[in-house]
């Protein structure tokens, strides 16, 4: 059985509104999901993709949030199409 991966991309100039949408979406997932946060301007894309490839250590699954992801946009979209 193939695993299902959901990828949500929020882009906008109103950072407050984007954060609100992200928080609302995150609240729809179970509390036992592990959460990780990365800032693309500080984190190599290989580290972010490696995290996505590794299973959650503490929960059923995990949520990975990447801020300022535009720097790695091509690599992250490519990964999301074929994890």
Beta strands, then each sheet from edge to edge (+ up, - down):
strand 1: 34-39
strand 2: 62-67
sheet 1: 1+ 2+
end
